[in-house]
Amino acid sequence: MGEPEGLGGDLFELGVSHHTCADRAIGLLQAGAVALPDVLPHVFLDDDHLDFRDLDQPPVSGTCPYCGREGQMTDEHVWPRWVSKLLREHFGTFDPRKSKGPVSRETIKLLTRLCESCNGNWLDVLETDVKPILAPMIVPKAAYKDLNPSEQRLLAVWAYKTALMFDLADQHGPRVPAYHHELLRIRREVPNNVRVWIGAYNRDWAVRLHVADLTIGQDSSKPNARVFTFTAFRVLFQVFIAFPWGSLTLASSQHHISDLYAESGLHSLTPSTGRTIRWPLNGVAFNDEAMDVLAGRFDHYETRLLRPGDA
């Protein structure tokens, strides 16, 4: 939309909209269907106080990875408290290193640092929204669960968020670029350079995590992607996060046993098929050995990122 004549480049606030409603809001404004006040509030940008983050680099320690805010930082559990509570109710006493251990834990002690605002607002809303869907999958009371496209999207966003939290809690420091956190905060969706799958797990570990670093494309000599394969008791997620921006394409260069495992037991949550799926796929659940094979399945994949302007 062009700049209104006579405004001289000034910025005005026309209103506030949720990002999913923005296109409709713009359409209504362009159609003149919205009654605006005679005097619009100005929006000012102070160049002297703009602090742009290096979004292509991992988040900086001491700042919120999602919004970049300094100060008012709090500890956040990578495994949400409600997941720990659910597992504790099932196992009685549990230690995340053992299937049923002698150590009584209130929570799974894996922490990272976030600002109070992100921690207590939109991240809390995400946990509240996903819990009714995910909780009956972590400790199932039925043999299967049908997931509609909206539920699949929410599970994918949660798994992506959780993978980013694992990266933040890495003892060697985070590696995923900060723009992934920023986009998640703004859009609450999984970008095109991330893939998410869901499956089932049939062993007695409360939680498991496998992280693999990969080098994709021909332009990098160091790892520029991470794969997080993790379980919360009976549910398994796999999240592939590419660091460079673009539309991600994955193709197996050989028919490996891990491909058979993935095809028989993993549903792809992104990109969405737009159809209801039944979890677990084909009633398949992975044991520890199969999960380890699955975690390394991208070693023989050909990976391509299609960037804007590429043919």
Phi, psi and omega in degrees: 000129184289165181286130180301138183296136174088001181275345176065027177084001178292155178254137180231147176271119180266343181152184181233135181221145169296146187299329180287343180257001188298317182299318178294319179298317179296319178299318179294322177295315181295329181277357181072023184268004181244128178276112180264149177294158180296327180244118180264141178290136176286151172244125183246139174245121180264104183300331183290342185243010177282129181233093183277129180282155171280087188288346177273359178249160176300156179304147181276136178300140179091356177238157177291126182295337185270320183241350179082002183292141174258146179085164181053043180273144180228158173285137175234135178285125177299314168274114184304152182302325182292330176291315177301317181297318180296316180292322180295322178296327181280315186273343188083267169252142180213154173234128183299347178272350185227155180292314174217100188251173184275353186267125179273121180240137174284324180219163171281116192277078173225112191239155168218177185247128177226165176281157181300323184295309180295317183297318187266354183247264190292326177293323177294321177297318179300315179297318179298320182289322186276336186304314181297336179274313189279324183305315179289354175265328178293312175238086188290144172248000178224162184288337180209168177217128175275133183240119178280170184303323179295319178292321177299317180298317181294318177296321179296316179297317179297316180297319177298313177301316182293321176298319177297323178293321175301318180297317180297327183273001180302130183295341178266004180098155181290154179236337181288132181302150185296337182296334176298316178294316181298315180295321179297318179297319185280317190257336184055044179212167180268124182285173186289344179261023177229140174236143181228134176235158178226141178213198181232158184228140188236016176257181192257016172289138177296312176216153173221152179215133173229127180241129179235134175262137182229154171248120182245151180076181183255358188265000186230140177256000179230162182306133178225028174201152176226143177241125180248118176245117187214157179235152164235091187051261188270352181251141182237137175237149169229128184233121178256118181243115174272141180281314178292152179280146176153178177268120190274133174236128179240133179214131180286131180273352177205155181275099185258158180299329179295329177294320178297318177301313183296316182295326185273337189229000182242131168269137172276123177269335176224137351292153184290142175275345183078010182241155173290137178242159177249123178255138357280151180300125178058017182070014184276136173230140185271138170269184184297316181297315180295323178296320179296320177296317180299320182296334180258016190290342184273000179298332182249020181268148168264122187243135179225139174247118177267112183265159177305129180097346177289150179284000000 
